[in-house]
Amino acid sequence: MRRSRLRTLALTGTAVAMAAALAACGGGSSDSESKGKGVTITVEGWRPGDQKATIDYAKKQAAAFHKLHPSITIVPKEWQWNAQTFSAQLAGGTLPISFRVPFTDTKGLVERHQVADVDAEVRKLSYFGQLNPNVLAAATGADGKVYGLPSDVYANALHYNRELFTQAGLDPDKPPTTWDELRADAKAITDKTGVAGYGEMTKSNTGGWILSTLTYAMGGRMESEDGKTATLDNPASEQALQLLHDMRWTDGSISSNNSYDWASVHQAFASGKIAMFVSGSDVYNAMVTTDKIDPKIYGLAGIPVSDSADAGALGGGSVNVVSAKASKAEAAAAVQWADFFRVAKYSDQDAAVADAKATADSDQPVGTPTFSIFDEASYTTYQGWIKDYVNVPLDQMKPYTDAMFAVKLIAEPPAQTQGVYGAMDSVVQKVLTDKNADIPALLQAANDKAQQLLDQG
């Protein structure tokens, strides 16, 4: 990736242009602004471990927003969603006012009154009526009110190291499209390079998340559609676990290091320790800003799916929510910030171009494939708007982008999602650490645990 010179934190002409562009497409002023009352809010700015360029970019955009909304001061801070620490952060008052949570967690936070009702503010946005109803549903409570602004929609995909494919005698432009091919390619890479051909997440609920991804791709489901019945012990889950078992114990293509989560699997991949892994289609951005990946090695492909009519790619995204402790003025400001920083650029050409230029000038990735919160046509249009600033290796992502809208996108398990994922972490860990693991028994025990969670409502 071509890297441009970092700029200072001073408000640049690009940031001013972005502010002006977003003024034309975003929502109206909040009550606090119209009355001249100032408000200061903290917002999720960057992840722990992000590079200085990412931090600088968040601060620069906060300054651009303040230029547009002089009565609102944005204070970005380091933060990343963690279901296990969220409640303590909320109780301790250490949460930012504005932050993102996974689709799967939003409804639970709403039911527990841990996020603010921002229905009126979201509905003021000029593009509200154009949002994909399936995406908006993730931010909507049982009462029909909207509790946040969706963004960062993704489908899980296959990430692969093109250089290791080449070293193993494989064609980097033809990544695996079936699970048999993936297994064979992983073994070839391990045999010829000594590098683990595949890495699997196993902890902090990510083991269950990726096992669900494999299960979906093989035609199974983890819950009934109404979220009342656990179905973890289905044939597709057993098939997926048997595949992982055989890759680990027969082929030796899965490393003995089985303690990966979302962040550590990125680190392992970026440093060349694993050749393939499954995660969200957009994680190239994190590997650039946090893990300093060499763009030349990177490849992105669709996740292999079986011939089953029920097979597809697990998809999700984020909802920009507001702390339940926020005042009305702070909540209104937070929605305006989420609109400015995350969403408005996808519906307005001037905003898209200004954001892409500012992002590229701050050495951040531009053009990484994500699902549109609107529709395929909107995605294509947006990519056309920003093409002059794209700095990611899109040619190396064609195996994914050529088919991204053809694959069936399947929502995550609808009830007790993180708890259900957590119930499966230990199953994946056991299969990868015990050659004699009893897969059906492990799935039955996990299913019983998941059913107990679902019965709690």
ChimeraX attribute file (.defattr): number of C-alpha atoms within 10 A of each C-alpha:
attribute: neighborCount
match mode: 1-to-1
recipient: residues
	/A:1	14
	/A:2	12
	/A:3	12
	/A:4	12
	/A:5	10
	/A:6	14
	/A:7	16
	/A:8	12
	/A:9	15
	/A:10	12
	/A:11	16
	/A:12	16
	/A:13	12
	/A:14	18
	/A:15	24
	/A:16	19
	/A:17	19
	/A:18	26
	/A:19	24
	/A:20	18
	/A:21	23
	/A:22	27
	/A:23	18
	/A:24	14
	/A:25	20
	/A:26	22
	/A:27	21
	/A:28	15
	/A:29	16
	/A:30	20
	/A:31	13
	/A:32	17
	/A:33	18
	/A:34	11
	/A:35	10
	/A:36	11
	/A:37	11
	/A:38	15
	/A:39	16
	/A:40	15
	/A:41	19
	/A:42	18
	/A:43	24
	/A:44	21
	/A:45	25
	/A:46	22
	/A:47	17
	/A:48	11
	/A:49	13
	/A:50	17
	/A:51	17
	/A:52	14
	/A:53	18
	/A:54	23
	/A:55	19
	/A:56	20
	/A:57	25
	/A:58	23
	/A:59	21
	/A:60	23
	/A:61	27
	/A:62	24
	/A:63	23
	/A:64	25
	/A:65	25
	/A:66	16
	/A:67	17
	/A:68	18
	/A:69	20
	/A:70	14
	/A:71	18
	/A:72	26
	/A:73	18
	/A:74	24
	/A:75	17
	/A:76	20
	/A:77	18
	/A:78	14
	/A:79	17
	/A:80	15
	/A:81	14
	/A:82	12
	/A:83	15
	/A:84	11
	/A:85	9
	/A:86	15
	/A:87	14
	/A:88	12
	/A:89	13
	/A:90	16
	/A:91	11
	/A:92	9
	/A:93	12
	/A:94	12
	/A:95	22
	/A:96	22
	/A:97	25
	/A:98	26
	/A:99	22
	/A:100	24
	/A:101	19
	/A:102	22
	/A:103	25
	/A:104	22
	/A:105	19
	/A:106	23
	/A:107	22
	/A:108	15
	/A:109	19
	/A:110	22
	/A:111	12
	/A:112	9
	/A:113	13
	/A:114	19
	/A:115	24
	/A:116	21
	/A:117	22
	/A:118	20
	/A:119	18
	/A:120	12
	/A:121	22
	/A:122	22
	/A:123	15
	/A:124	14
	/A:125	18
	/A:126	15
	/A:127	18
	/A:128	14
	/A:129	11
	/A:130	11
	/A:131	16
	/A:132	14
	/A:133	11
	/A:134	11
	/A:135	22
	/A:136	20
	/A:137	17
	/A:138	24
	/A:139	26
	/A:140	21
	/A:141	19
	/A:142	10
	/A:143	8
	/A:144	10
	/A:145	17
	/A:146	23
	/A:147	28
	/A:148	31
	/A:149	30
	/A:150	28
	/A:151	24
	/A:152	19
	/A:153	21
	/A:154	23
	/A:155	27
	/A:156	23
	/A:157	24
	/A:158	22
	/A:159	27
	/A:160	24
	/A:161	24
	/A:162	24
	/A:163	18
	/A:164	25
	/A:165	26
	/A:166	13
	/A:167	14
	/A:168	20
	/A:169	13
	/A:170	16
	/A:171	13
	/A:172	21
	/A:173	17
	/A:174	11
	/A:175	25
	/A:176	22
	/A:177	16
	/A:178	15
	/A:179	18
	/A:180	12
	/A:181	13
	/A:182	20
	/A:183	20
	/A:184	16
	/A:185	23
	/A:186	28
	/A:187	25
	/A:188	23
	/A:189	25
	/A:190	22
	/A:191	16
	/A:192	13
	/A:193	14
	/A:194	14
	/A:195	20
	/A:196	25
	/A:197	31
	/A:198	28
	/A:199	27
	/A:200	27
	/A:201	26
	/A:202	27
	/A:203	21
	/A:204	19
	/A:205	23
	/A:206	22
	/A:207	26
	/A:208	27
	/A:209	25
	/A:210	24
	/A:211	28
	/A:212	26
	/A:213	29
	/A:214	29
	/A:215	27
	/A:216	27
	/A:217	28
	/A:218	25
	/A:219	21
	/A:220	25
	/A:221	26
	/A:222	28
	/A:223	23
	/A:224	14
	/A:225	12
	/A:226	9
	/A:227	18
	/A:228	17
	/A:229	17
	/A:230	25
	/A:231	21
	/A:232	30
	/A:233	21
	/A:234	19
	/A:235	16
	/A:236	22
	/A:237	27
	/A:238	19
	/A:239	16
	/A:240	21
	/A:241	22
	/A:242	16
	/A:243	16
	/A:244	23
	/A:245	24
	/A:246	17
	/A:247	22
	/A:248	23
	/A:249	18
	/A:250	13
	/A:251	18
	/A:252	18
	/A:253	28
	/A:254	28
	/A:255	20
	/A:256	13
	/A:257	11
	/A:258	18
	/A:259	16
	/A:260	19
	/A:261	17
	/A:262	18
	/A:263	15
	/A:264	13
	/A:265	24
	/A:266	26
	/A:267	20
	/A:268	16
	/A:269	24
	/A:270	23
	/A:271	14
	/A:272	18
	/A:273	19
	/A:274	28
	/A:275	29
	/A:276	27
	/A:277	21
	/A:278	23
	/A:279	24
	/A:280	21
	/A:281	27
	/A:282	20
	/A:283	19
	/A:284	24
	/A:285	19
	/A:286	20
	/A:287	20
	/A:288	22
	/A:289	21
	/A:290	21
	/A:291	21
	/A:292	15
	/A:293	21
	/A:294	13
	/A:295	19
	/A:296	13
	/A:297	19
	/A:298	22
	/A:299	26
	/A:300	28
	/A:301	26
	/A:302	25
	/A:303	31
	/A:304	22
	/A:305	22
	/A:306	16
	/A:307	12
	/A:308	12
	/A:309	10
	/A:310	15
	/A:311	23
	/A:312	28
	/A:313	28
	/A:314	26
	/A:315	20
	/A:316	23
	/A:317	22
	/A:318	23
	/A:319	27
	/A:320	26
	/A:321	29
	/A:322	30
	/A:323	22
	/A:324	17
	/A:325	17
	/A:326	17
	/A:327	14
	/A:328	15
	/A:329	18
	/A:330	23
	/A:331	25
	/A:332	21
	/A:333	29
	/A:334	29
	/A:335	25
	/A:336	24
	/A:337	24
	/A:338	25
	/A:339	22
	/A:340	26
	/A:341	17
	/A:342	15
	/A:343	22
	/A:344	25
	/A:345	24
	/A:346	22
	/A:347	21
	/A:348	19
	/A:349	19
	/A:350	21
	/A:351	26
	/A:352	23
	/A:353	24
	/A:354	24
	/A:355	29
	/A:356	26
	/A:357	22
	/A:358	25
	/A:359	24
	/A:360	21
	/A:361	19
	/A:362	24
	/A:363	25
	/A:364	22
	/A:365	24
	/A:366	22
	/A:367	18
	/A:368	18
	/A:369	24
	/A:370	19
	/A:371	21
	/A:372	20
	/A:373	24
	/A:374	20
	/A:375	13
	/A:376	13
	/A:377	10
	/A:378	15
	/A:379	18
	/A:380	11
	/A:381	14
	/A:382	20
	/A:383	19
	/A:384	14
	/A:385	19
	/A:386	19
	/A:387	13
	/A:388	12
	/A:389	20
	/A:390	20
	/A:391	21
	/A:392	22
	/A:393	20
	/A:394	16
	/A:395	12
	/A:396	19
	/A:397	20
	/A:398	17
	/A:399	22
	/A:400	22
	/A:401	19
	/A:402	11
	/A:403	11
	/A:404	22
	/A:405	13
	/A:406	9
	/A:407	14
	/A:408	17
	/A:409	18
	/A:410	18
	/A:411	19
	/A:412	21
	/A:413	22
	/A:414	17
	/A:415	24
	/A:416	22
	/A:417	24
	/A:418	21
	/A:419	16
	/A:420	27
	/A:421	25
	/A:422	22
	/A:423	23
	/A:424	30
	/A:425	22
	/A:426	18
	/A:427	23
	/A:428	28
	/A:429	18
	/A:430	19
	/A:431	21
	/A:432	25
	/A:433	15
	/A:434	12
	/A:435	13
	/A:436	11
	/A:437	17
	/A:438	12
	/A:439	20
	/A:440	16
	/A:441	12
	/A:442	18
	/A:443	22
	/A:444	15
	/A:445	17
	/A:446	24
	/A:447	23
	/A:448	16
	/A:449	17
	/A:450	26
	/A:451	20
	/A:452	14
	/A:453	18
	/A:454	19
	/A:455	12
	/A:456	8
	/A:457	9
